[in-house]
Amino acid sequence: MDSKEFNSGFFLTIAGIITAFLSGLLVYCIKSKCSRCRLCYGLVEVDRNVQLEMEEEKFEIEHGINPFATSKEEETKK
């Protein structure tokens, strides 16, 4: 391979792929309903209180707040 093929565009693409993978992994850990997620043998550990989040969503629904609406959807209702 010619060394000219490994220019800044190549490394920027690789960095983007790695960043997208890591952010997707983080979003999965945050949205999972597990009370404890461990990745890489304890390197990344996520401990969540799922019961508290469910109570919060139930409270929002009872008071007419959509917990899954985006901020733009909420602004158009007002």
Order of alpha helices (4+ residues) and beta strands (2+ residues): alpha-beta-beta-alpha-alpha
